[in-house]
Every structure is written in structure tokens, then in C-alpha cells.
């Protein structure tokens, strides 16, 4: 799986582009990708999706978006790379899966 963050948010798997679903689901992915393989607190995800005025249904909606993201990234089957942790969620990302990491590594190498 490859996560493109430089430019429009895109995910590819096996050479094909992954459909990421609705805007809030894409925002969730972006928030998780900002802190790869780290727990992102539920409160921070809520702010990322709804700002300072979340709906009363925010917790349930967040769970729905997580489920949708797991299905999208799993090609229709639940993918275990999005995990519930105490206090939040994390997206398991391997080295080199985010384009920004590849770019930073290349830039650090210099000419």
C-alpha cells in the first residue's frame, strides 16, 4: 500500500488507486497519516473531522468512518491496519509507504 500526501491525498494498492469514500473518511485518513503508527486521540480526530462544534453523534460517526476506511483500504474486506487503541486510533504504516517519507529520505541524502 502506498499513501500519497504530497498533492491530493491518494492511496494505491497493487498498482491500482483505492477509492477512499466520503470527505470525512478521507479527512480521517489524512489525520491518521499525519502521525503514522501512533495513536491519534479520539478528541483530536473529532476536531479534525468537525472542528470545535462536533455533532452529538460524533463518536458514532467516527466509528462509522473508521469501519468505512478499513473496508476501503482492505479492498472490500475489513483491513486490520487501522486499529482501535486506548484513547484513539492508529494507522499502521511501514517505512516507505508514505510519499512524504520517501521525499524526506531523498532530501536528507542530498546531491
N, C-alpha and C positions, 0 to 999 in steps of 0.2 A: 504494500500500500504506500502511496506517495501523497503527501499533503503539500499543496502549493499555496503559499501565503503571500508571496511576492506578486502582487497583482490581484486579480479576482481569486477568491477562495475556491479551490478546486481539489478534488480527490480523485486519484486514479488507482485502479487495481487491475493487474494483468493486462496493462496496455489500454484499458477502457476507462472512460470517465464515469464516476459514480454520481448518480442523482442524489442530491443532498436533502431534498424535501423543502418544506416551507421556510420562510425567512427566519423565524425564531429558532428553528432547528439548526440552521446554518450559523446563526449567532452563537448558539450553544457550542457548536463545534469550534468556532473561532476562539471563544473564551477558554475552552479546554486546551486548544493548541498553543495558546499563549504561555501555558505552564505545562509543558509535556511531561507525562508520567509523574505528575504531582497532584495531590488532592487540591481541587479548587472548591472552596467552601460554598455551600448551598446559597448563602447570603450573597456572595459575590456573583454567582451565576444568575440569581434573581435580579440583581441590579443590572447585569449585562443584558438581560432579556427585556426588562420592563422599566429600567431607570428607578427613580426614587418613589414611584407610585404603582407598585405591583398590584394586580387584582387579588381578590380574596382567594382565588383558585390557583395562585401562582405555584404552590408546592405540587399540586396535582398536575398542572400543566407542564411543569418541569419534568416530572416523571414520564409524562406522555412524550415529550420531546426526546428524552433520553432513550426511551423504547424505540421511537422512530429512527433515531440516529443509529442505534445498534442494528436495526433491521437494514437501513440504507447501507451502512458500512459492511454488513455481512451478506450482501447480495441477496436479500430476502429472508435470510435466516438470522436469528439473534447472534450478534458478534460480541465476544467477551472482552474486547479491547476497551470498552467503556465500562468502568467498574464503579460501583457504589462503595464509598469508604465512610468511616465515621466522620460525619460533618460535611460530606460533599461527594464529589465525583472526580475520577481521573480518567484520562485517555492515555492508554499505553502507547508510547511512541518509541520506536527503535532509532538508534543513531542513523542519520542519513535519510530518514523518511520525510523530514520537512525540508523544503527547498531553502528555507532561510538558514538552516544549519549547514547545508552544503555550501551555500554562498559564504557564510561566515568563516567556514573552514578554508575555503579557497582564498578569501581575502586575507586571512591570517598568514597564509603561505607566501603571499607577496609575489612579486615578479621574479 
